[in-house]
C-alpha cells in the first residue's frame, strides 16, 4: 500500500490500525509524545500515504488507499534522499557544512545515529499509541533559571522607566575606577 520509498525497506515500518481511529492516534501522539499534527498532505504522491503526524525528521503516514486501515512510519522526503545518497555510495557528495545546514547534524555519523534513534523511538511510540498503551513521559522537575532575555514592559508605561533605572543602577560602575585612558 505504501510502496517503497527512496531510503529503502529498512526505513519503513507499517502498523495495522485495528480499532484505533486515525484521529485518536494523532491526538494521542500529539498530546503524549510531542508529535506535531499534520494536515494529511501526501509528500510522496497519491496513494503513498498522507501525513498524520510528524516527529522531527520522521513522518507518520496514514493509508490513502480506499478500505485500508494502515499507518506507516518513515523519514521525511528530504531525509529519505540523504539516506538514499549514503546507501548508494554518494555520501562524499555532501559536505559536513551541507549536512549541518540541512539537518543540524555535524556529519554522516551523527546524522545516521540520530536518524536511527528517532526512527526507532517514533516506531515504538506509534506502536504504543495503536495499542492504547502510550503514556506521557515522566515529569522531570526543572531547576529554575535566570531569564536573560525577558521582554521589556510597554515603553509608554512608567514601569518601563523604573525598570530601566533599576537596571542602570545595578550596572553602574564606581566613579573611582579609571578607564585607563
ZADO-1210 file (C-alpha; in nm, 4 decimals, padded with zeros to 6 digits):
<atoms>
<atom x="00.0000" y="00.0000" z="00.0000" code="UNK" pos="1"/>
<atom x="00.2716" y="00.2472" z="00.0924" code="UNK" pos="2"/>
<atom x="00.5246" y="00.1218" z="-00.1595" code="UNK" pos="3"/>
<atom x="00.8957" y="00.1550" z="-00.1455" code="UNK" pos="4"/>
<atom x="01.0469" y="00.4895" z="-00.0533" code="UNK" pos="5"/>
<atom x="01.3920" y="00.6118" z="-00.1654" code="UNK" pos="6"/>
<atom x="01.5714" y="00.5141" z="00.1583" code="UNK" pos="7"/>
<atom x="01.4593" y="00.1538" z="00.1191" code="UNK" pos="8"/>
<atom x="01.2550" y="-00.1003" z="00.3153" code="UNK" pos="9"/>
<atom x="01.4604" y="-00.0763" z="00.6341" code="UNK" pos="10"/>
<atom x="01.3305" y="00.2788" z="00.6808" code="UNK" pos="11"/>
<atom x="00.9582" y="00.1933" z="00.6672" code="UNK" pos="12"/>
<atom x="00.7511" y="00.0249" z="00.9356" code="UNK" pos="13"/>
<atom x="00.3792" y="-00.0363" z="00.8914" code="UNK" pos="14"/>
<atom x="00.1096" y="-00.0731" z="01.1547" code="UNK" pos="15"/>
<atom x="-00.2440" y="-00.2134" z="01.1303" code="UNK" pos="16"/>
<atom x="-00.4723" y="00.0375" z="01.2988" code="UNK" pos="17"/>
<atom x="-00.7359" y="-00.2118" z="01.4059" code="UNK" pos="18"/>
<atom x="-00.9891" y="-00.0355" z="01.6298" code="UNK" pos="19"/>
<atom x="-00.7739" y="00.2760" z="01.6655" code="UNK" pos="20"/>
<atom x="-00.9116" y="00.5704" z="01.4669" code="UNK" pos="21"/>
<atom x="-00.6667" y="00.7938" z="01.2871" code="UNK" pos="22"/>
<atom x="-00.7921" y="01.0950" z="01.4815" code="UNK" pos="23"/>
<atom x="-00.7398" y="00.9191" z="01.8164" code="UNK" pos="24"/>
<atom x="-00.3949" y="00.8055" z="01.7069" code="UNK" pos="25"/>
<atom x="-00.2983" y="01.1584" z="01.6058" code="UNK" pos="26"/>
<atom x="-00.4329" y="01.3095" z="01.9282" code="UNK" pos="27"/>
<atom x="-00.2542" y="01.0535" z="02.1425" code="UNK" pos="28"/>
<atom x="00.0808" y="01.1111" z="01.9728" code="UNK" pos="29"/>
<atom x="00.0477" y="01.4897" z="01.9842" code="UNK" pos="30"/>
<atom x="-00.0685" y="01.5025" z="02.3462" code="UNK" pos="31"/>
<atom x="00.1552" y="01.2342" z="02.4946" code="UNK" pos="32"/>
<atom x="00.4634" y="01.2025" z="02.2743" code="UNK" pos="33"/>
<atom x="00.5367" y="01.5526" z="02.1424" code="UNK" pos="34"/>
<atom x="00.4442" y="01.4900" z="01.7783" code="UNK" pos="35"/>
<atom x="00.3211" y="01.7718" z="01.5558" code="UNK" pos="36"/>
<atom x="-00.0194" y="01.7193" z="01.3957" code="UNK" pos="37"/>
<atom x="-00.0239" y="01.7330" z="01.0169" code="UNK" pos="38"/>
<atom x="-00.2910" y="01.8210" z="00.7629" code="UNK" pos="39"/>
<atom x="-00.2657" y="01.4910" z="00.5742" code="UNK" pos="40"/>
<atom x="-00.0661" y="01.6163" z="00.2767" code="UNK" pos="41"/>
<atom x="00.0856" y="01.3491" z="00.0506" code="UNK" pos="42"/>
<atom x="00.4604" y="01.4250" z="00.0169" code="UNK" pos="43"/>
<atom x="00.5396" y="01.1036" z="-00.1747" code="UNK" pos="44"/>
<atom x="00.2473" y="01.1278" z="-00.4151" code="UNK" pos="45"/>
<atom x="-00.1054" y="00.9922" z="-00.4409" code="UNK" pos="46"/>
<atom x="-00.1787" y="00.6609" z="-00.2642" code="UNK" pos="47"/>
<atom x="00.1621" y="00.6574" z="-00.0931" code="UNK" pos="48"/>
<atom x="00.0375" y="00.7881" z="00.2394" code="UNK" pos="49"/>
<atom x="-00.0921" y="01.1110" z="00.3885" code="UNK" pos="50"/>
<atom x="00.0992" y="01.2649" z="00.6784" code="UNK" pos="51"/>
<atom x="-00.0963" y="01.2296" z="01.0015" code="UNK" pos="52"/>
<atom x="00.1790" y="01.3488" z="01.2371" code="UNK" pos="53"/>
<atom x="00.5490" y="01.4283" z="01.2409" code="UNK" pos="54"/>
<atom x="00.8257" y="01.3930" z="01.4965" code="UNK" pos="55"/>
<atom x="01.1485" y="01.5636" z="01.3930" code="UNK" pos="56"/>
<atom x="01.2527" y="01.4172" z="01.0569" code="UNK" pos="57"/>
<atom x="01.0114" y="01.1212" z="01.0857" code="UNK" pos="58"/>
<atom x="00.6585" y="01.1039" z="00.9449" code="UNK" pos="59"/>
<atom x="00.3556" y="00.9002" z="01.0408" code="UNK" pos="60"/>
<atom x="00.1659" y="00.8308" z="00.7205" code="UNK" pos="61"/>
<atom x="-00.1947" y="00.7171" z="00.7003" code="UNK" pos="62"/>
<atom x="-00.3088" y="00.4905" z="00.4207" code="UNK" pos="63"/>
<atom x="-00.4985" y="00.6714" z="00.1477" code="UNK" pos="64"/>
<atom x="-00.5989" y="00.3524" z="-00.0341" code="UNK" pos="65"/>
<atom x="-00.9767" y="00.3080" z="-00.0005" code="UNK" pos="66"/>
<atom x="-01.0618" y="00.0481" z="00.2628" code="UNK" pos="67"/>
<atom x="-00.7093" y="00.0188" z="00.4042" code="UNK" pos="68"/>
<atom x="-00.6605" y="00.0761" z="00.7781" code="UNK" pos="69"/>
<atom x="-00.2843" y="00.1040" z="00.7998" code="UNK" pos="70"/>
<atom x="-00.0253" y="00.3555" z="00.9011" code="UNK" pos="71"/>
<atom x="00.3462" y="00.3722" z="00.8291" code="UNK" pos="72"/>
<atom x="00.6456" y="00.5411" z="00.9872" code="UNK" pos="73"/>
<atom x="00.9167" y="00.6668" z="00.7531" code="UNK" pos="74"/>
<atom x="01.1661" y="00.9558" z="00.7338" code="UNK" pos="75"/>
<atom x="01.0717" y="01.2824" z="00.5617" code="UNK" pos="76"/>
<atom x="01.1312" y="01.3239" z="00.1887" code="UNK" pos="77"/>
<atom x="01.4485" y="01.5254" z="00.2486" code="UNK" pos="78"/>
<atom x="01.5866" y="01.2688" z="00.4933" code="UNK" pos="79"/>
<atom x="01.4900" y="00.9881" z="00.2525" code="UNK" pos="80"/>
<atom x="01.7100" y="01.1443" z="-00.0147" code="UNK" pos="81"/>
<atom x="02.0035" y="01.1860" z="00.2221" code="UNK" pos="82"/>
<atom x="01.9732" y="00.8245" z="00.3407" code="UNK" pos="83"/>
<atom x="01.9497" y="00.7056" z="-00.0196" code="UNK" pos="84"/>
<atom x="02.2620" y="00.9048" z="-00.1077" code="UNK" pos="85"/>
<atom x="02.4516" y="00.7440" z="00.1778" code="UNK" pos="86"/>
<atom x="02.3329" y="00.3896" z="00.0996" code="UNK" pos="87"/>
<atom x="02.4120" y="00.4214" z="-00.2702" code="UNK" pos="88"/>
<atom x="02.7662" y="00.5473" z="-00.2142" code="UNK" pos="89"/>
<atom x="02.7072" y="00.9161" z="-00.2819" code="UNK" pos="90"/>
<atom x="02.7877" y="01.0310" z="00.0715" code="UNK" pos="91"/>
<atom x="03.1021" y="01.2099" z="-00.0435" code="UNK" pos="92"/>
<atom x="02.8902" y="01.4492" z="-00.2497" code="UNK" pos="93"/>
<atom x="02.7621" y="01.6043" z="00.0731" code="UNK" pos="94"/>
<atom x="02.9979" y="01.8218" z="00.2760" code="UNK" pos="95"/>
<atom x="02.9738" y="01.8454" z="00.6532" code="UNK" pos="96"/>
<atom x="02.8532" y="02.2064" z="00.6111" code="UNK" pos="97"/>
<atom x="02.5708" y="02.0932" z="00.3794" code="UNK" pos="98"/>
<atom x="02.4661" y="01.8162" z="00.6166" code="UNK" pos="99"/>
<atom x="02.4714" y="02.0621" z="00.9066" code="UNK" pos="100"/>
<atom x="02.2615" y="02.3179" z="00.7179" code="UNK" pos="101"/>
<atom x="02.0089" y="02.0557" z="00.6035" code="UNK" pos="102"/>
<atom x="01.9774" y="01.8518" z="00.9228" code="UNK" pos="103"/>
<atom x="02.1566" y="02.0286" z="01.2056" code="UNK" pos="104"/>
<atom x="02.3946" y="01.7321" z="01.2452" code="UNK" pos="105"/>
<atom x="02.7719" y="01.7653" z="01.2224" code="UNK" pos="106"/>
<atom x="02.8228" y="01.4888" z="00.9678" code="UNK" pos="107"/>
<atom x="02.7145" y="01.1475" z="00.8435" code="UNK" pos="108"/>
<atom x="02.7921" y="00.9630" z="01.1657" code="UNK" pos="109"/>
<atom x="02.5786" y="01.1926" z="01.3798" code="UNK" pos="110"/>
<atom x="02.3043" y="01.2094" z="01.1159" code="UNK" pos="111"/>
<atom x="02.2770" y="00.8296" z="01.0849" code="UNK" pos="112"/>
<atom x="02.2908" y="00.7702" z="01.4604" code="UNK" pos="113"/>
<atom x="02.0209" y="01.0282" z="01.5308" code="UNK" pos="114"/>
<atom x="01.8054" y="00.9172" z="01.2350" code="UNK" pos="115"/>
<atom x="01.8093" y="00.5559" z="01.3600" code="UNK" pos="116"/>
<atom x="01.7339" y="00.6629" z="01.7159" code="UNK" pos="117"/>
<atom x="01.4499" y="00.8945" z="01.6092" code="UNK" pos="118"/>
<atom x="01.3035" y="00.6336" z="01.3729" code="UNK" pos="119"/>
<atom x="01.3130" y="00.3649" z="01.6421" code="UNK" pos="120"/>
<atom x="01.1637" y="00.5958" z="01.9052" code="UNK" pos="121"/>
<atom x="00.8874" y="00.7031" z="01.6698" code="UNK" pos="122"/>
<atom x="00.8041" y="00.3419" z="01.5799" code="UNK" pos="123"/>
<atom x="00.7872" y="00.2474" z="01.9492" code="UNK" pos="124"/>
<atom x="00.5589" y="00.5399" z="02.0278" code="UNK" pos="125"/>
<atom x="00.3284" y="00.4709" z="01.7339" code="UNK" pos="126"/>
<atom x="00.3064" y="00.1031" z="01.8334" code="UNK" pos="127"/>
<atom x="00.2160" y="00.2035" z="02.1892" code="UNK" pos="128"/>
<atom x="-00.0413" y="00.4570" z="02.0635" code="UNK" pos="129"/>
<atom x="-00.2027" y="00.1966" z="01.8350" code="UNK" pos="130"/>
<atom x="-00.2149" y="-00.0495" z="02.1280" code="UNK" pos="131"/>
<atom x="-00.3542" y="00.2186" z="02.3572" code="UNK" pos="132"/>
<atom x="-00.0595" y="00.1900" z="02.5975" code="UNK" pos="133"/>
<atom x="00.1196" y="00.5189" z="02.5223" code="UNK" pos="134"/>
<atom x="00.1912" y="00.7065" z="02.8433" code="UNK" pos="135"/>
<atom x="00.3093" y="01.0642" z="02.8914" code="UNK" pos="136"/>
<atom x="00.6797" y="01.0992" z="02.9699" code="UNK" pos="137"/>
<atom x="00.7813" y="01.1017" z="03.3337" code="UNK" pos="138"/>
<atom x="00.7926" y="01.4594" z="03.4532" code="UNK" pos="139"/>
<atom x="01.1363" y="01.5857" z="03.5433" code="UNK" pos="140"/>
<atom x="01.1461" y="01.8812" z="03.7762" code="UNK" pos="141"/>
<atom x="01.3452" y="02.1534" z="03.6105" code="UNK" pos="142"/>
<atom x="01.5760" y="02.3772" z="03.8045" code="UNK" pos="143"/>
<atom x="01.4566" y="02.7354" z="03.7760" code="UNK" pos="144"/>
<atom x="01.6922" y="02.9511" z="03.5765" code="UNK" pos="145"/>
<atom x="01.7519" y="03.3203" z="03.5391" code="UNK" pos="146"/>
<atom x="01.5726" y="03.4618" z="03.2369" code="UNK" pos="147"/>
<atom x="01.8231" y="03.6712" z="03.0459" code="UNK" pos="148"/>
<atom x="01.6129" y="03.7830" z="02.7512" code="UNK" pos="149"/>
<atom x="01.2932" y="03.8829" z="02.9221" code="UNK" pos="150"/>
<atom x="01.0978" y="04.1348" z="02.7101" code="UNK" pos="151"/>
<atom x="01.0613" y="04.4861" z="02.8407" code="UNK" pos="152"/>
<atom x="00.7298" y="04.6201" z="02.9512" code="UNK" pos="153"/>
<atom x="00.5318" y="04.8687" z="02.7448" code="UNK" pos="154"/>
<atom x="00.7661" y="05.1602" z="02.6703" code="UNK" pos="155"/>
<atom x="00.4902" y="05.4142" z="02.7337" code="UNK" pos="156"/>
<atom x="00.4493" y="05.2783" z="03.0840" code="UNK" pos="157"/>
<atom x="00.6110" y="05.4268" z="03.3953" code="UNK" pos="158"/>
<atom x="00.7080" y="05.0738" z="03.4967" code="UNK" pos="159"/>
<atom x="00.9359" y="05.0572" z="03.1947" code="UNK" pos="160"/>
<atom x="01.1279" y="05.3651" z="03.3040" code="UNK" pos="161"/>
<atom x="01.1591" y="05.2450" z="03.6624" code="UNK" pos="162"/>
<atom x="01.2822" y="04.9056" z="03.5399" code="UNK" pos="163"/>
<atom x="01.5418" y="05.0747" z="03.3175" code="UNK" pos="164"/>
<atom x="01.6549" y="05.2953" z="03.6093" code="UNK" pos="165"/>
<atom x="01.6931" y="04.9891" z="03.8348" code="UNK" pos="166"/>
<atom x="01.8916" y="04.8065" z="03.5672" code="UNK" pos="167"/>
<atom x="02.1107" y="05.1121" z="03.5132" code="UNK" pos="168"/>
<atom x="02.1758" y="05.1491" z="03.8867" code="UNK" pos="169"/>
<atom x="02.2686" y="04.7843" z="03.9266" code="UNK" pos="170"/>
<atom x="02.5090" y="04.8031" z="03.6332" code="UNK" pos="171"/>
<atom x="02.6737" y="05.1360" z="03.7210" code="UNK" pos="172"/>
<atom x="03.0479" y="05.1426" z="03.7589" code="UNK" pos="173"/>
<atom x="03.2103" y="05.3118" z="04.0538" code="UNK" pos="174"/>
<atom x="03.3352" y="05.6587" z="03.9655" code="UNK" pos="175"/>
<atom x="03.6621" y="05.5772" z="04.1436" code="UNK" pos="176"/>
<atom x="03.7625" y="05.3383" z="03.8648" code="UNK" pos="177"/>
<atom x="03.9731" y="05.4778" z="03.5862" code="UNK" pos="178"/>
<atom x="03.9170" y="05.3891" z="03.2231" code="UNK" pos="179"/>
<atom x="04.2886" y="05.3586" z="03.1782" code="UNK" pos="180"/>
<atom x="04.3000" y="05.6363" z="02.9212" code="UNK" pos="181"/>
</atoms>
